[in-house]
Amino acid sequence: MAARTKTGALRTLALTLSLGLALAGCAGAPQAVELPEGHAPLPTGASAAATPSGEAAELNVSELSVASGISMAARLGFDKARVISGTELADLKKAPEDTPGGVAVLPTQCADVIESLNWSPVQMGGEGARTDFLTEKIPATGSVEVAKVTDKSALDAHYATVLAMLTECQKVTMHQETETVPFSTEKPVLQAGDADSAILWTRGRQGQGMRQQALVLIKAKGDYVAMVSFIAADGLKAPEFSQMAAQVLNAALTQAR
């Protein structure tokens, strides 16, 4: 049976990595709560932030939740951050589209499942926010994203996708031009209640150009859902990453209702 071609499964992951590599510190020391360099300071009470025009603007729940998650990331040692906004955030809200001549996936029934991994909470189209974070001391880029749940079926469908990747498509082969790349998934070790959905995937063997790992945790609370992820070339199987991701995730959800 001919393998189906998919490239969209790499789109969001590549965007995440490029955003992480582009992170740079900005002027302005954290105030009120501990925030990494590059994140706009929040005034006392975390109820407003300064706009570029200097006028006060009320933050929505998603933005406050992301700030809470980023504050935890700062406490864990991530000292640089980059708020994703404007056209970049708008791009994340668009579901990835297939393009021809990409990656062939075997078994073929896993092609659509891998493609569906490219889900982001802001794709539900409502209120949402995201900030990426990193530190030179840790070779991984993290992100925290929070959005209002406007389509519960879409969230449930993504949970089903993750479950399928962990069961039916736990080991997949991806073919791109002359290179054959393994793609495997596993459930990270977490404590009960840390996340509603969690996956750790590894693409490629060590030394391969497509080598990449991603750890993704998702949890809903009230009308909101938060997603925390790490992406790196390797090393994300270390339990410390799962622990840090869970701490950032649950810190973000303290603002949700």
N, C-alpha and C positions, 0 to 999 in steps of 0.2 A: 504494500500500500504506500502510495507516495506521501511523503511528509509534507505538512502544511507549513507555509512560510509565515513567520511572525517577526516583526521588529519592534512593535509597540511595547513589548515586554521589557525592552531595554530603555525606553524613552524617559520615563519618570526617574528611573534609577540613575541614568546619566545626568539628568538635570539636577538631581540631588547632589551628585558628586561635584558637578561644575559649580553649583552654588556654594558648596562647602569650600572648594579651593579658592573661591573668590572672596571669602570672608576677610574683612579687614577691620581693624580697630578704628573707631571714630572718636572725635573729641567729645568730652563730657563725662565726668566721673559719675558712677551710680549714686543715686540719692534715695532716701526713704527706705527702699528695700535694696538688697544686694543684687545688682544686675551686671552681666558681663559688659566689657567695653564694646561699644557698637550698638547697644540697645538704648533707646531713648529713656532718660530718667523719668520716674514716676513721682508725683508729689505725694505728700503724706496722705495715707488713706487709699492710695492707688485708685483714685476716682477720676483722674483727668490727666491729660498729657499735653505738652505744647505742640502746636501745629507749626509747620514751616513759617506761617505768617506771624507766629508769636501769640496767637489767640488760643484760649483754652478749648479743648475738645474732649467731650466725655468718651471714655473708652467703653466699648461694648463688652459683653461677658466673654466672648471668645478672646478678645485682646487681653483682658485682665487675666484670663486663665493661662494664656501663653506666657504672660509676664510672670505669673506664679511659677510655672514650670521652668522658665529660664532662670528665675531666682534660685531655684533648687540646683539647676545645672551649675550656676556660679559657685554655690556652696560646695559642689562636688569637684571644683577645680577648673571648670570650663570658663575661661576668662575673655573669650571673644564671641560676639554674636552678630547676626545680620538679620534684620527684620525683612521678611518677604512681603512686598506690597506692590501696588500699582499693576503694571502689565505682567510682572512675574507671578503675582497671586492670581491674576485673571487667567494666565496660561495654565496654572495648576487646576483651575476649576473646569477646564475642558478635558473631557475623556480622550485618551490617546487614540489616534487613528492608525489603522494598518497602512503600511507602505509596501510596495512590491519588492521582491528580490532580497528579502532579509534573511531571517534565521529559520531554518527548518527544524521542527521539533518532533522527536520520537519518544514515546508513542504519540501518534497523531491526536488522540483524544485529549492530550494534555496541552495542546497548543492554545486552546481558548482559555484553559484554566490559568496558564502562565500569563496570558494577556490580561486576564482579569485581576491579577495581582497589582496592576497599575491603577489601584483605586486610592483616592485621597478624600478625606472627610469634606474638604471644600467643594468636591465635585457635586455635592447635594445642592449647591447653588445658592444657599442662604448665607447667613452670617458666618464668617470664618476668619482665622488668622493663623500665621505660621512664622516661626523664627528658627533659624539654624544656629548651631553653636559648636565651638571647638576650642582646643587648646594645643599649643605646640608640644605639650608633654604627652599627649595621647594621640596615636595615629588613627583617629576615627573622627568622622563628622556626625554630629547629632542634629536632630530636628524635633520640635514639638509643634503640633498642629491641633487646633481645636475648632470645631464647627457646630453650629446648631443642627440638630437632627430634623431635617425637613422631609426626609424620605426613609422611613424605617425599613422598608423593603430593600432599599439599596444597601443599607448597613447590614441587614441579615444576609443578603446575597454575598457580600464580601466575607462575612464570617464563614459562609459555606465554601467560598473559594479557598480560603486558608485551610479549612478542614480537608478539602479535596487534595490540596498540595501536600498535606501531611500524611495522607493515606493513599489515595489512588495514584498520585503523581509524585511520590516521594523521591524517586530517582528518574531523571529525564536526561535525554541526550539532545544537545543543540548542535546543529551543523551550520556553519557560516563559512562560505567559500571553501577553502581547503582545510579548515580547522574543525575538529570535533571537540565539543566542550560538554563536560558533565554538569548537571544542575541537580543539586540535592537539597532536601529540606528536613528540618527536624524541629521539634518543639523545645524551646529553651526552658531551662529549669527555673521555675518561679514559685513563690509561695501562694497559697490559696487566696484568691481575691485580688491578686496583683493586676490581672488583666482579664478581659473577656475573650481576647483573641491574641495569640502570640505565635510568631514564626521566625525561624532563623534559616536563611537559605545561603547556599554557597554555589557560586558559578565558577567553573573552571578549576584546573589543577594549579598548584603552586608553580609560578613561573610562566603560566600562560598569560597572554595579553588581555584576555577577557576575565581574568581572575577578579572576583569581587564577592564580598559577603554583606548581608544586610540582616539586621535584627529589627523586628517591627512588633510593637505592642499597641493594642487598642483597647479602650475601655469607655463605656458610656455611663453617664450619670445625669439623671433628670432629663432635660431637653438637649443635652450636649454630649458630644463624643470627642475624645482626645486620642491622638496617635503620637507615639514617640518612637523614633527610629535612630539607629546608628548604621552607618555605611563605612566600609573599610576594605582594604585589600585582603586582610586576614586578621585573625585574633579575636573575633567577636564571640567565639564559643566560650571564652573565659567567663565564669559566672559573675564577675564584677560588672560586666556590661549589662547583663540582665537585671542585676540589682540596681544599677544606676538608672536604667531606663524605667524601671518600676517606680523608683523614687520621684523622677521627674514627672511621670505620668500621673501619679496620685497627687503630687503637689499641684499640678495644673487643674485637676478636677475639684480641688477645694473651693474654687470660685464658681463651679457649675451649679446649676439649680434646675 
